[in-house]
Amino acid sequence: MARTGRTPETVWLDKGLHDSPAVLRAALQEEIDRREGTCGLILLGMAYCGGALDGVGSRSSAIAVPRFDDCIRLLLALAPGKHDPGDSRSLYFTRQWMASDRYIAREMEGYRRTYGEKKAAKIQRAMLSGYRWLRLVDTGGYELAAYEDAAKSDAAALGLAYSDQQGTVRVLEKLLRHEFDEEFCLTKPGERITQRQFWNI
């Protein structure tokens, strides 16, 4: 918002909703329904997120949303048409995800308190067996250096290698500036977002 100079009315949803697409979908639709008849365009600063957008719509407003199936791919899209799929062996985080109760290092701390060191270690091995890296995404939206030490420490505690990863908020800036192109899905009033709109991305 600071870089674009665009400051629309903004509604922040709880990060924990992302864990359940059906619950996130219901929360999104509720917020959209509350604004029926009050605006011509609704911007959704998110990705398809496991189907959370499927069926979401407004009777009176158009909706614009980045055409990405996953939040990480949205943040790794450094240029149009060059969508980094990410590494399936990596856990990606930003400053905001590190502050979340669902951040993997914080979850493991909770398991240790609840189950003790031995059982928590077993849970950690099972949960992270397919991962090798913890990657902190540098979107340019925060000072990476202020979080690197904590991320490196968390990676070591989880038995993972650490790396930072170049990211971007380029697509979110385009969303705020209404620069809608092939990187966006648009619905008219009365239409619903469908999974088909996110195919072949």
N, C-alpha and C positions, 0 to 999 in steps of 0.2 A: 504493500500500500504506500509506503514511504517513497519508493522509487517511481511508482506510476502516478502518484498524486491522486489516486482514486480511493475514496473512503466510503463505500456504500454501507448501508445498514448491515451489520454483520451479526450472525448468530453462531456461536461456538457450541458444538455438541460434545458431550462427554466422550473422551478417548476410548473408554471401556466399551462403548457401543460397537466398536469395530470388531470385537470378538464374536459377535453374533449378527450375521447379515440380516436376518429376519427382524431382529430387535432394532438394528440401525435403520432398516427400511421404514419401520413403523414410526420411529422418531423423526425421520426426515419428512415423511408424509404429514405427520402432525404439524410440524413447523410450517410446511408449505400451505397446508389447509388454513392455518391461522392467518395467513397473509392473502387469502383470496380477495381479489378486488382492490388490493392496495398497491400493486406494482405491476409493471408490464413485463419485467424480465427478472428471473431468479438465476443467480450464478451459484453453482455447486462446486466448491473447491476441493474436489476429491476424485477418486477413480471409481471403477465399477465395484471394487471391494467385495469379491466373492458373491456377487449377485444382489448386493444391498440396494442397487438402483433399479432393479428389474420391477417394472410396473409403477414406478414413481411418476407422478404427473401433477399438473395444475389445471383447473378448469378455466382460469382467467389469465394466467401468465405463461409466457414462453420460458423455457428452461435451457440453460447452456451448461455443459459439463465437459471437462477434458475427456478425450476418447482414449482412455487407458484402462486396462483391466486391473491394474494393481498400483497402489500408492508408490511403491519403490520405483517402478518403471516410469511413473510420472516425474519423480525427482531425479531420475538418471537420464532423462531425455534431453541431452545437451544441444541437439539440433533437430529440426523437423526431418522426419523420415529416418532418423538414426536413434532408434529406441533400444537402449541397452537392456537386455532381458534380465541382467543380474546373474549372479553366480548362485546356483542352487545349494552350494556348500557354505554360503555366507549368510550371516545374520546382519541385516542392515539397520542402522539406527541414526536418528538425528538428536539434537538437544532435547526436543520435546518428548521423543520416545524414551530417552534416558530418564526423564523426570516422571514417567508414568509408573503407576503401581504394577503394571504388567511387563515392565522392563525385565528381561531375562535374569539379570544379576540380582534384582530385587526379589523376583520370584524364588530364586534359589535360596536367598537369605531366609525367606519365609518358610521354605521346606526344612531348612536346618533347625529353625526354632520349633517347628511343629513335629518333625519326625526324628530329629537328632542327626548328627553328622554322618553316621554310617548309611542310614536309609536315604538321606538327602543326596549323598554321593552317588548312590545307585540310581536314583531318579535323574540326577544330572547326566550321568553316562547314557541313560536311555534316551533322554530328550535331545541330547546334543550329538548323538552317535553319527549323524550324517553331516555334521557341520565342521568346518575347519577354521573359519575366519569370523571375527567380529569387525565390521566395517562401519566407521562413522562417516556419514554422508555430509560433505561440505556443500551445502546449498547456497552459500553466500548470504544466508539470512541470519547468521549468528557467527560469533567469533570462535572458530574451530579450536584454536589453541587453548581456550579456556576449558575445554572438555576432553582434550586428548589424554591427559594424564589419568583421569578417571576411567576413560574408555580402555586405555591400555591395562590398567589395574584390573578392571572387570574381565577383560579378555584372558589375562593370566589366571585369574581365579576360576574361570570357566574352562580352562585348558584349551583355549583357542588362540590363534595368532591374531595380531591386530593390524589393521590398515585403515587409512582414511580413503575415501572414495569421492571423486569429483562428482558433484551433483548440480542442480539448478532449480530455480523457481521460475524459469523462463515461461513455462506454460501457464502458470498461475498469473503472471504479469499480463500475458495475452488475454486471459480470461477477464481480468479487471478492466483492460482497455477495450474489451469487446472486439478483439481481433480474431473472429471466428473463422477457421479454415478447416482443413481435413483433420486437424488434431482435436476437433470438438464434435460433440453430438448436440444437436439442437432439436427441441420439440416445440411445437406450437401449442397455444392454449387448447386444452381438451385432449391432447395426445399424451401417451405414456412412454417412458423410456423402456426400450427392449434390449435384450441381450444381443439381438441381431445387429444393432447399431455398433457394437464393439467387436464384431468379427473382423478378421483380416487386419488386425492392427500390429 
